């Protein structure tokens, strides 16, 4: 059985072995706090992919697609 670790992930080491993604991200187009450029910049800094999943709105995902 795998051990559950309740600590902040070590993104540097995880990124060497796995592809990392945040599959549920809200932007200011719904109830999130970040703009699309801010979200994409932070994801790039962390070396992760992400999915913009705003409520009832696709404008954030479309903006991210144009920038990326």
N, CA, C and O atoms as a printed pandas DataFrame, in Angstrom:
     atom_number atom_name residue_name chain_id  residue_number  x_coord  y_coord  z_coord
0              1         N          UNK        A               1    0.839   -1.176    0.000
1              2        CA          UNK        A               1    0.000    0.000    0.000
2              3         C          UNK        A               1    0.887    1.242    0.000
3              4         O          UNK        A               1    1.897    1.294    0.702
4              5         N          UNK        A               2    0.502    2.239   -0.792
5              6        CA          UNK        A               2    1.267    3.480   -0.866
6              7         C          UNK        A               2    1.037    4.337    0.365
7              8         O          UNK        A               2   -0.044    4.334    0.953
8              9         N          UNK        A               3    2.048    5.052    0.734
9             10        CA          UNK        A               3    1.969    5.960    1.872
10            11         C          UNK        A               3    1.366    7.291    1.416
11            12         O          UNK        A               3    1.746    7.824    0.373
12            13         N          UNK        A               4    0.428    7.821    2.198
13            14        CA          UNK        A               4   -0.152    9.126    1.907
14            15         C          UNK        A               4    0.712   10.186    2.573
15            16         O          UNK        A               4    1.006   10.100    3.766
16            17         N          UNK        A               5    1.118   11.188    1.797
17            18        CA          UNK        A               5    1.970   12.256    2.316
18            19         C          UNK        A               5    1.182   13.552    2.310
19            20         O          UNK        A               5    0.736   14.006    1.256
20            21         N          UNK        A               6    1.009   14.144    3.470
21            22        CA          UNK        A               6    0.282   15.401    3.595
22            23         C          UNK        A               6    1.270   16.558    3.663
23            24         O          UNK        A               6    1.441   17.180    4.712
24            25         N          UNK        A               7    1.905   16.837    2.558
25            26        CA          UNK        A               7    2.886   17.913    2.481
26            27         C          UNK        A               7    2.811   18.537    1.096
27            28         O          UNK        A               7    2.259   17.952    0.164
28            29         N          UNK        A               8    3.368   19.717    0.980
29            30        CA          UNK        A               8    3.416   20.389   -0.318
30            31         C          UNK        A               8    4.249   19.539   -1.275
31            32         O          UNK        A               8    5.346   19.109   -0.920
32            33         N          UNK        A               9    3.740   19.292   -2.487
33            34        CA          UNK        A               9    4.502   18.481   -3.450
34            35         C          UNK        A               9    5.825   19.127   -3.836
35            36         O          UNK        A               9    5.923   20.352   -3.913
36            37         N          UNK        A              10    6.823   18.324   -4.075
37            38        CA          UNK        A              10    8.119   18.782   -4.567
38            39         C          UNK        A              10    8.048   18.775   -6.096
39            40         O          UNK        A              10    8.403   17.786   -6.738
40            41         N          UNK        A              11    7.585   19.892   -6.670
41            42        CA          UNK        A              11    7.350   19.963   -8.103
42            43         C          UNK        A              11    8.608   19.702   -8.922
43            44         O          UNK        A              11    8.520   19.133  -10.010
44            45         N          UNK        A              12    9.761   20.099   -8.431
45            46        CA          UNK        A              12   11.002   19.911   -9.174
46            47         C          UNK        A              12   11.266   18.428   -9.411
47            48         O          UNK        A              12   11.535   18.017  -10.540
48            49         N          UNK        A              13   11.190   17.631   -8.363
49            50        CA          UNK        A              13   11.452   16.198   -8.517
50            51         C          UNK        A              13   10.302   15.467   -9.194
51            52         O          UNK        A              13   10.539   14.547   -9.978
52            53         N          UNK        A              14    9.065   15.853   -8.911
53            54        CA          UNK        A              14    7.929   15.208   -9.569
54            55         C          UNK        A              14    7.973   15.436  -11.075
55            56         O          UNK        A              14    7.676   14.533  -11.858
56            57         N          UNK        A              15    8.348   16.652  -11.474
57            58        CA          UNK        A              15    8.397   16.996  -12.889
58            59         C          UNK        A              15    9.452   16.234  -13.666
59            60         O          UNK        A              15    9.376   16.158  -14.892
60            61         N          UNK        A              16   10.420   15.675  -12.991
61            62        CA          UNK        A              16   11.448   14.873  -13.663
62            63         C          UNK        A              16   10.915   13.499  -14.045
63            64         O          UNK        A              16   11.401   12.883  -14.994
64            65         N          UNK        A              17    9.922   13.020  -13.312
65            66        CA          UNK        A              17    9.412   11.674  -13.522
66            67         C          UNK        A              17    8.028   11.649  -14.175
67            68         O          UNK        A              17    7.697   10.713  -14.902
68            69         N          UNK        A              18    7.229   12.675  -13.913
69            70        CA          UNK        A              18    5.843   12.706  -14.373
70            71         C          UNK        A              18    5.534   14.009  -15.103
71            72         O          UNK        A              18    6.195   15.025  -14.887
72            73         N          UNK        A              19    4.524   13.969  -15.970
73            74        CA          UNK        A              19    3.949   15.194  -16.531
74            75         C          UNK        A              19    2.888   15.661  -15.547
75            76         O          UNK        A              19    2.059   14.864  -15.106
76            77         N          UNK        A              20    2.902   16.929  -15.202
77            78        CA          UNK        A              20    1.968   17.424  -14.201
78            79         C          UNK        A              20    0.980   18.404  -14.833
79            80         O          UNK        A              20    1.344   19.214  -15.685
80            81         N          UNK        A              21   -0.274   18.313  -14.397
81            82        CA          UNK        A              21   -1.350   19.139  -14.905
82            83         C          UNK        A              21   -2.283   19.536  -13.774
83            84         O          UNK        A              21   -2.511   18.755  -12.850
84            85         N          UNK        A              22   -2.819   20.737  -13.843
85            86        CA          UNK        A              22   -3.927   21.146  -12.996
86            87         C          UNK        A              22   -5.155   21.077  -13.888
87            88         O          UNK        A              22   -5.309   21.890  -14.799
88            89         N          UNK        A              23   -6.024   20.120  -13.633
89            90        CA          UNK        A              23   -7.150   19.864  -14.526
90            91         C          UNK        A              23   -8.414   20.636  -14.154
91            92         O          UNK        A              23   -9.478   20.386  -14.720
92            93         N          UNK        A              24   -8.310   21.567  -13.213
93            94        CA          UNK        A              24   -9.502   22.325  -12.808
94            95         C          UNK        A              24   -9.066   23.699  -12.309
95            96         O          UNK        A              24   -8.719   23.861  -11.139
96            97         N          UNK        A              25   -9.086   24.680  -13.196
97            98        CA          UNK        A              25   -8.609   26.027  -12.864
98            99         C          UNK        A              25   -9.661   27.052  -13.280
99           100         O          UNK        A              25  -10.098   27.068  -14.431
100          101         N          UNK        A              26  -10.067   27.908  -12.340
101          102        CA          UNK        A              26  -11.005   28.980  -12.641
102          103         C          UNK        A              26  -10.248   30.298  -12.747
103          104         O          UNK        A              26   -9.282   30.533  -12.022
104          105         N          UNK        A              27  -10.697   31.148  -13.656
105          106        CA          UNK        A              27  -10.090   32.467  -13.835
106          107         C          UNK        A              27  -11.093   33.544  -13.425
107          108         O          UNK        A              27  -12.168   33.244  -12.907
108          109         N          UNK        A              28  -10.727   34.785  -13.663
109          110        CA          UNK        A              28  -11.632   35.900  -13.362
110          111         C          UNK        A              28  -12.886   35.890  -14.232
111          112         O          UNK        A              28  -13.824   36.645  -13.977
112          113         N          UNK        A              29  -12.907   35.041  -15.256
113          114        CA          UNK        A              29  -14.112   34.944  -16.075
114          115         C          UNK        A              29  -15.261   34.274  -15.322
115          116         O          UNK        A              29  -16.416   34.365  -15.736
116          117         N          UNK        A              30  -14.942   33.603  -14.217
117          118        CA          UNK        A              30  -16.011   33.082  -13.349
118          119         C          UNK        A              30  -15.654   33.425  -11.912
119          120         O          UNK        A              30  -15.629   34.605  -11.562
120          121         N          UNK        A              31  -15.379   32.442  -11.073
121          122        CA          UNK        A              31  -15.145   32.742   -9.656
122          123         C          UNK        A              31  -13.685   32.612   -9.232
123          124         O          UNK        A              31  -13.404   32.475   -8.042
124          125         N          UNK        A              32  -12.754   32.653  -10.179
125          126        CA          UNK        A              32  -11.332   32.628   -9.843
126          127         C          UNK        A              32  -10.812   34.031   -9.618
127          128         O          UNK        A              32  -11.528   35.013   -9.817
128          129         N          UNK        A              33   -9.562   34.114   -9.202
129          130        CA          UNK        A              33   -9.001   35.438   -8.917
130          131         C          UNK        A              33   -7.932   35.872   -9.919
131          132         O          UNK        A              33   -7.552   37.043   -9.934
132          133         N          UNK        A              34   -7.445   34.969  -10.746
133          134        CA          UNK        A              34   -6.358   35.306  -11.660
134          135         C          UNK        A              34   -6.820   35.602  -13.071
135          136         O          UNK        A              34   -7.821   35.064  -13.545
136          137         N          UNK        A              35   -6.066   36.472  -13.734
137          138        CA          UNK        A              35   -6.297   36.701  -15.165
138          139         C          UNK        A              35   -5.664   35.540  -15.930
139          140         O          UNK        A              35   -4.855   34.796  -15.376
140          141         N          UNK        A              36   -6.023   35.390  -17.168
141          142        CA          UNK        A              36   -5.463   34.303  -17.983
142          143         C          UNK        A              36   -3.941   34.449  -18.112
143          144         O          UNK        A              36   -3.232   33.460  -17.930
144          145         N          UNK        A              37   -3.406   35.652  -18.420
145          146        CA          UNK        A              37   -1.945   35.764  -18.485
146          147         C          UNK        A              37   -1.261   35.403  -17.156
147          148         O          UNK        A              37   -0.208   34.766  -17.159
148          149         N          UNK        A              38   -1.852   35.806  -16.027
149          150        CA          UNK        A              38   -1.268   35.473  -14.719
150          151         C          UNK        A              38   -1.262   33.958  -14.493
151          152         O          UNK        A              38   -0.272   33.397  -14.023
152          153         N          UNK        A              39   -2.358   33.315  -14.827
153          154        CA          UNK        A              39   -2.482   31.865  -14.640
154          155         C          UNK        A              39   -1.474   31.131  -15.519
155          156         O          UNK        A              39   -0.801   30.209  -15.056
156          157         N          UNK        A              40   -1.366   31.534  -16.782
157          158        CA          UNK        A              40   -0.425   30.877  -17.694
158          159         C          UNK        A              40    1.020   31.097  -17.263
159          160         O          UNK        A              40    1.846   30.190  -17.365
160          161         N          UNK        A              41    1.327   32.295  -16.784
161          162        CA          UNK        A              41    2.685   32.571  -16.312
162          163         C          UNK        A              41    3.038   31.680  -15.129
163          164         O          UNK        A              41    4.131   31.116  -15.080
164          165         N          UNK        A              42    2.114   31.548  -14.169
165          166        CA          UNK        A              42    2.387   30.723  -12.985
166          167         C          UNK        A              42    2.510   29.249  -13.367
167          168         O          UNK        A              42    3.376   28.549  -12.842
168          169         N          UNK        A              43    1.668   28.774  -14.262
169          170        CA          UNK        A              43    1.773   27.387  -14.714
170          171         C          UNK        A              43    3.118   27.142  -15.387
171          172         O          UNK        A              43    3.732   26.093  -15.195
172          173         N          UNK        A              44    3.568   28.103  -16.168
173          174        CA          UNK        A              44    4.870   27.985  -16.818
174          175         C          UNK        A              44    5.995   27.950  -15.791
175          176         O          UNK        A              44    6.932   27.162  -15.920
176          177         N          UNK        A              45    5.906   28.806  -14.767
177          178        CA          UNK        A              45    6.917   28.810  -13.708
178          179         C          UNK        A              45    6.980   27.464  -12.990
179          180         O          UNK        A              45    8.059   26.998  -12.625
180          181         N          UNK        A              46    5.812   26.842  -12.790
181          182        CA          UNK        A              46    5.755   25.540  -12.119
182          183         C          UNK        A              46    6.050   24.376  -13.061
183          184         O          UNK        A              46    6.270   23.250  -12.613
184          185         N          UNK        A              47    6.056   24.646  -14.357
185          186        CA          UNK        A              47    6.302   23.594  -15.333
186          187         C          UNK        A              47    5.147   22.620  -15.455
187          188         O          UNK        A              47    5.350   21.423  -15.654
188          189         N          UNK        A              48    3.911   23.149  -15.333
189          190        CA          UNK        A              48    2.730   22.278  -15.419
190          191         C          UNK        A              48    1.824   22.719  -16.551
191          192         O          UNK        A              48    1.865   23.873  -16.976
192          193         N          UNK        A              49    1.012   21.803  -17.033
193          194        CA          UNK        A              49   -0.065   22.120  -17.956
194          195         C          UNK        A              49   -1.314   22.403  -17.137
195          196         O          UNK        A              49   -1.360   22.097  -15.946
196          197         N          UNK        A              50   -2.330   22.988  -17.771
197          198        CA          UNK        A              50   -3.555   23.226  -17.028
198          199         C          UNK        A              50   -4.755   23.278  -17.941
199          200         O          UNK        A              50   -4.640   23.354  -19.164
200          201         N          UNK        A              51   -5.904   23.234  -17.309
201          202        CA          UNK        A              51   -7.175   23.301  -18.011
202          203         C          UNK        A              51   -8.001   24.421  -17.383
203          204         O          UNK        A              51   -8.268   24.393  -16.181
204          205         N          UNK        A              52   -8.408   25.403  -18.184
205          206        CA          UNK        A              52   -9.259   26.490  -17.698
206          207         C          UNK        A              52  -10.698   25.973  -17.705
207          208         O          UNK        A              52  -11.226   25.604  -18.755
208          209         N          UNK        A              53  -11.323   25.949  -16.539
209          210        CA          UNK        A              53  -12.661   25.350  -16.396
210          211         C          UNK        A              53  -13.637   26.321  -15.727
211          212         O          UNK        A              53  -14.288   25.968  -14.744
212          213         N          UNK        A              54  -13.737   27.524  -16.251
213          214        CA          UNK        A              54  -14.647   28.510  -15.678
214          215         C          UNK        A              54  -16.094   28.028  -15.771
215          216         O          UNK        A              54  -16.461   27.292  -16.686
216          217         N          UNK        A              55  -16.907   28.460  -14.803
217          218        CA          UNK        A              55  -18.322   28.104  -14.782
218          219         C          UNK        A              55  -19.082   28.827  -15.892
219          220         O          UNK        A              55  -19.018   30.052  -15.995
220          221         N          UNK        A              56  -19.801   28.070  -16.721
221          222        CA          UNK        A              56  -20.709   28.624  -17.743
222          223         C          UNK        A              56  -20.046   29.655  -18.656
223          224         O          UNK        A              56  -20.689   30.612  -19.087
224          225         N          UNK        A              57  -18.780   29.462  -18.944
225          226        CA          UNK        A              57  -18.037   30.461  -19.721
226          227         C          UNK        A              57  -16.827   29.805  -20.370
227          228         O          UNK        A              57  -16.096   29.065  -19.713
228          229         N          UNK        A              58  -16.611   30.071  -21.658
229          230        CA          UNK        A              58  -15.427   29.518  -22.325
230          231         C          UNK        A              58  -14.431   30.609  -22.746
231          232         O          UNK        A              58  -13.396   30.307  -23.340
232          233         N          UNK        A              59  -14.739   31.863  -22.441
233          234        CA          UNK        A              59  -13.861   32.978  -22.870
234          235         C          UNK        A              59  -12.445   32.817  -22.316
235          236         O          UNK        A              59  -11.479   33.110  -23.021
236          237         N          UNK        A              60  -12.301   32.363  -21.079
237          238        CA          UNK        A              60  -10.968   32.189  -20.503
238          239         C          UNK        A              60  -10.174   31.115  -21.214
239          240         O          UNK        A              60   -8.982   31.287  -21.470
240          241         N          UNK        A              61  -10.823   30.010  -21.535
241          242        CA          UNK        A              61  -10.147   28.936  -22.256
242          243         C          UNK        A              61   -9.750   29.385  -23.653
243          244         O          UNK        A              61   -8.668   29.046  -24.134
244          245         N          UNK        A              62  -10.620   30.146  -24.306
245          246        CA          UNK        A              62  -10.303   30.654  -25.646
246          247         C          UNK        A              62   -9.152   31.655  -25.604
247          248         O          UNK        A              62   -8.296   31.656  -26.488
248          249         N          UNK        A              63   -9.131   32.506  -24.577
249          250        CA          UNK        A              63   -8.014   33.463  -24.432
250          251         C          UNK        A              63   -6.705   32.717  -24.194
251          252         O          UNK        A              63   -5.675   33.057  -24.777
252          253         N          UNK        A              64   -6.749   31.700  -23.336
253          254        CA          UNK        A              64   -5.543   30.904  -23.045
254          255         C          UNK        A              64   -5.038   30.228  -24.311
255          256         O          UNK        A              64   -3.831   30.159  -24.542
256          257         N          UNK        A              65   -5.946   29.736  -25.120
257          258        CA          UNK        A              65   -5.560   29.059  -26.363
258          259         C          UNK        A              65   -4.865   30.034  -27.318
259          260         O          UNK        A              65   -3.911   29.652  -27.996
260          261         N          UNK        A              66   -5.321   31.260  -27.380
261          262        CA          UNK        A              66   -4.699   32.262  -28.253
262          263         C          UNK        A              66   -3.300   32.643  -27.769
263          264         O          UNK        A              66   -2.398   32.860  -28.578
264          265         N          UNK        A              67   -3.121   32.723  -26.446
265          266        CA          UNK        A              67   -1.829   33.130  -25.867
266          267         C          UNK        A              67   -0.807   32.005  -25.951
267          268         O          UNK        A              67    0.357   32.238  -26.279
268          269         N          UNK        A              68   -1.242   30.795  -25.656
269          270        CA          UNK        A              68   -0.316   29.645  -25.555
270          271         C          UNK        A              68    0.217   29.201  -26.890
271          272         O          UNK        A              68    1.000   28.253  -26.958
